Amino acid sequence: MSTFKVPKTKQQKTTRDSGIQSGDQVLVRLPNGEVKSIKVEKNASAVIGKFGSFLANELIGQPYGLNYEIVDKKLRHLPPRTLEEFEDTDATNELINDGVFVQPLTVNEIQALKQSGVHASDIIKKQIEQHANYSLKTEYSKDKYKKRKEAKYSKMFSTIEPTLFNVSEYWWLKDQTRLRDLRIDSLSQMLNMANIRPGGRHLAVDDASGLLVAGILERMGGEGKLITICHTDSPPAYPVVGQMNFDSSITDVLISLNWATAEEDYVPILPPAELPQEQVKSERQKNRLNKRKAISDLLSNTREELFSGEFDSLVISTEYDPFSIVERLSPYLAGSASIVVHSPYSQVIVELQAQMRHTPQYLCPTVTEAWTRRYQVLPGRTHPMMAMSGSGGFILQATKM
């Protein structure tokens, strides 16, 4: 009886380093819930707004997810915080009148305490002791009060692991229009619909600041090929990809063309990359010629890669007419390849669906709307969030015949 053996595969690549490295973009969460991005460079200072600064070397080599406090421009490790269990009481807030005089400490007195070096926890404790109505509050109200004061006076922060979810959330809260309303749940649906996987060959048009490219690169894990088509002469700057702190082995699969160089009849106009040996007069000129040749070879190889076709999917999030892009790039797709298009506007996707239905080579163009509801999950206080985004955009999926 013969036995089946699973073939050995090469060692699995990691999408990023396990800890904070010099040169990384690091996300930090402040006590008020706000998330900021700082650049960590060896022997340089890292600044977190009004919280102050510290030497970035103290973060280098540390794992993500730790809590810190800035004390005299140095970092102090804090133990992880745990959820507190609150007992139900009969107390209510209906008889509380939070007027001007319930807190005897004035702004000037609090400022004087801060300048004298009193720790934030002691200032909060002093405010609680002198608060006239604090004992009348419910346990939940007391907890909210403490958290508001911590957000105002403490200099604590925690580092956030640069996962696709965390980076997407950061950019969504920062400026969702730069992502073209591409929310993380919409992105996950697109990656599944396009069957992004290691070893695949994919085409992408990403005008969402690189969020789409970041998701594809993470799923590919450094195996396969990803070609992006853009409208800039130089390779596009994808800020979201930079925030992911990918290892170079992950980003090496990414190459880019612009719409002009993606034309098959395009003739590149490049300065001479080779000269007779006797005309090379200096080492500097030789290096410049070698650089030109490397650029010319990369462009030529990328064009050949595109024109060879047989790509597994085409994923699009663009400000331009999506149907013209689909028509332009679909000849390079393999049979049964997936076409996935995202837009924040329903009219754009509905019109695209109508156009594709009249073209026999596109099978079953289907439109879905991304929708999600987020919940606050805390002991005794689990409920839907009070403020949520209305829509994550609209997605069209089709199969090329």
N, C-alpha and C positions, 0 to 999 in steps of 0.2 A: 504494500500500500504506500503510495507516494504522499509526501507531505508538502504543503504549500508554505513557502518562506516569504516573509515580507521583505522586500528589497531595502537595503540600507539607504538612508538619505543623509545629506550633509547636515552638519550641526545647525540647529535652528538659530536664526539670527534674532537678536533683540532689537526692537525699534528705537531704544534709547538707553543711555547709561542708567544704572540703578540709583545713582546719587547725583547731587548737584556738582557740575563740573565748571571750570573756568570758561567763560564765554557763553554760558547758558543764559537764556531768558527765563527768569523765574517768576512765577505768579505767587503773590502773597495775599492772604485774606486778613483784613483788618477787623477789629472788634465790632464795627458797625455793619459788617457783612460785605463791605466794598472790597473788590479785588483789584490789585494793582500789579503792574509788571515792572520788574527791575532787571538790570543787566549785571551779571556777576562776573567781575574781572579780577584776576589775581592782583593783590597789592593795591587795589582801588577801593574807594569808598562807595557804598551803596546807600542811596537816599530814599526814604519813604515819606515824602511830603513833610507835614508838620510833626510826624513821629520822630524825626531826626535821622541821623546817619550812623553807620557802623562800618568796620572793615569787612569787605566781602570775603576775605580769607576764612572767616569764622563759619561761613556757609558751605564753602567748598569741601566736598567729600562727605557731607552730611546727607542722610536720606531725606526724602520728602515726607511731609506730614507732621513734622515736629513743631512745637509751639515755642516761641521766643518772646523775650521782653528786652527792650533797649534800655540799658542802664549805663549812663555816663559813656555813651558811644561804644558800649560793649554789649554783647548778646548774653542773656542768661536763659538757660533752658528751663521750660516750665513743664510740669507733669501734664499728661493728657486730661482733658476735662471729661467728666462723665455726666450723663443725664440724671437729674435729681428727681426723685419720686416725691410728689406732693400729695398730702392727705386732703381729702374733701372736707371742707368746713362749711359752716352756715354763714360765714362772713360774706358780705356783699359790698359793692362800691357805691351803692345808691345814696348813702348819707355822707359821702366824702365830698368836701368842697375845696378843691385845690386852688386856693387863691394865692395872692402874692406873698402872704405872711406865713404860709405853712412851712417855708424853708428859711430859717433865720440867717443862714450863711449867705452873705452877699457875694456878688461876682468879684469884687475887689478882695474880699477876704479869701476866697478860693484861689485867686491868682497869687496872693501873697503866700499861701500854703505851698503852691506849686513851685514858686521861685525859691522858697526856703528848703526845697528838697524833700518835702513830705511825699511818701509813696502814694500812688493813685488809690490803692486799696484802703489806705488810712483816710484819705479825703472822702471816699465813698462811705466808709464806716461812720465818719463824723457827720456826713449829711443825713444818713439814716437815723443816727441817734437824735438829731435835732429836728427831724421831720415830724411835724405835729400830727399828721394823719397816717403815718406809716403803719402803725399797729392795727389800724382799721381796714387795711387793704386785704384782699384775698391773697392766698399763697401765689397764685398765678400773677397777680398784679405786682407783688413784691419782687418776683423773679424778673418781670419785664422792667421794673424800675432799676434793679441792679444792673441789668444788661445795658440799659440806656446810659447809665452813668459810666460803666466800663468803656462803652464806645466813645464817650466824651473825654475821659481823663486818662485811661490806661494807654500804654505804649506797647501793647502786645500784638503779635501777628503770627500766622502759621503759614508754612510753605505748602504749596499745592502741587501734586504730581501732574505733569503736563500730559494727561491723557486727552484723547480726542474730545471726550465729553467736557472736561474742565476747560480746555482751550476754547471750544465752541461756545460754552456758556460765557466766558470772559469777553469774547468778541461780540456776542449777541447783546450783552448788557452795555458794552462800550459804544457800539454803533451798528445796529442790525441792518442798516441800509447798505453798509459796506459788504455785508454778507448776502445781499439781495434777499433778505428774509429767509435764508436757508438755515432752518433750525436743526438741532442735532437729531431730532426724531425724523425729520424729512431726509436728512443726509443718510441716516441708517437705512431707510427704505430704499433710497437710490442705490446704495452700495449693494444691497441684497438683490434688487431688481436687475442690476447690471452684472451680477454674479462675479464680483471682484474677488480674486483669489490669488495666492502665490503662483507664479509661473505664467500668468495670463498676459495677453497683449491688449492694451486698452488705449483708446483715444479719449481726450477730454478737452473741453472748452470751458475754462473757469474764469468768470469775471466776479467771483465771490471772495476775492482776496486770498485765494488759495485754500479755502476750507475744503472744497471738493477734492483738490489734489492731495491735501493732507490725509483725508480719509482713505483715498485710493492707495497712497503710499504705505499707510499703516497696514492695510489688509494684504498688500502684496508682499510685505516683509523682505524686500530686497531681491525678489525673484520675478523675472518677467521683463516687460517693457511698457513704459507709459510715455506717450507722445502728447504734449499739449500744443494747441494751436492758439496763438494770441495775435493782437494787432500792434504789438510793439516790435521795434527793430532788434532790440537786445532781449535776452532771456527775461521773462517777467519776474518781478519781485513779488513773491507770495508771502506776505507777512505772517499768515497763520502757520505756514510750513516752518518758518523760522522759530515760531513760538513752541513748536513741538520738540525741539532739540533732538532731531533725528541724527543717528549715526550716518556717516558718509556712505556706508554700504547700503543704506535704505534709499537715499536720494540718488544714487548712481544710476538707477533704472529710469530716471526722469530726464527726458530731452524735449526741446521745444523748437517749434518753427512758427514764423508768422504767416499770415495769409498769402503774402507775395511769394515767399520761398516754398510754400506748399503747392504752388501751381506747377504742373508737370512741364510746361513750356518756359518756365522761368530760367533766365540765364543770369547767374550771379555776377555782379561787377565787383571784383576784388582786386586790390593792389597785388603786384607780383609777389609770389611766395618763394620763388626760386630764382637765383641769379647764377651766372657762371662763377666758378671759384675765384677767378682773377678779379671780379668786380666787387667781391666782398672785402671791404677795407677795414672793418673793425669787428671786435667781438660783440659790441652793442648792435651793430647792423645784422650780424648773424642771428642773435637772439630774437630780433624783431622779425626776421624772415621765418624763423622756426615757429614763432607765435602765429604768424599769418597762415602758415601751412597747417598748423593744428586746427585753426578756426575753419579753414577751407575744407579740411578732411572731415571735421565734425559735421559741417553743414551737408556735405555730400553724403556721408553715411546716414544722417538722419533722414534726408530726402529718400534715399534708397529704402530705408526701413519703412517709411510711410507708403511708398509706392508699391512695396511688395505685398501690401494688403493683408488679408486674413486676420484682422483684428477681432477680438472677442466681444467688444462692446464700444459704444460711443455714449459718453456722459456729458451733459451740457447744462450749464447755468450761465446765461449770458444776457447782456442788455440788448443784443441785436436780434434780428428776425431769426427765430430758431429753424424755420423750415428751409431757408436758404443754406444754413449750416448743415442740416441733415442731408440735403441734396448734394452738397459739396463733398461731404466726407463719407457718405454711405457706400460709394464704390469700393472703399478700402476695407469694408467689413466682411467678415466671413459669413457663410450661410448660417442662419439661426442666431446671429449675433443680436444682442440686446441694444436697444436705443432708449435712453432715459433722459428726459428733459425736465428741468425745474424752472418755474417762474413764479414770482410773487403775485402775478396778475392772472385771473381766470380767463380773461378774454384771449390772451396770448396763447394759452394752452388749448383752449377750445377751438380757436382758429387753426392751430397746428393739427389738432386731431381731425378736423374736417378736411384739411389739405391732404393729410396722409391717407385718409380713407379712400380718396379718389386715385391713389397711386397703388397699383397691384403689388409692388415689392414690399410693402409694409403691412405686416399681419397684425390685426387686432390692436390698433392704438387705443389704449385705455387711460382714462384720466381719473386721478384720485386727489383728494384734498387732505393734506396733513393736518391733524388735529390732536392736541394732547391736553390733559388736565393734570396739574401738579398739586401734590398734597403736602401740607406740613404734617410731619409725623412726630409727635411728642406725647409723653404720657398725659392722658386726659385732655389733650388739646390737638387731636388729629382732625384736620378739616382741609377743604380745598384752599389753595392760596387765594388771597384777596385780590391780587393783581396778576394777570397772566396775559401772554400775547394771544391775539385773536386767531391768528393763522400762521402756519409755517409754510405757506405757499401751495402751489399746485404741481403735480407730477404727472407726466405722460410717459407711459411705457409701451414700446412696440417691439416687434421682432422683424428683422430683415430677412426676406425670403431670397 
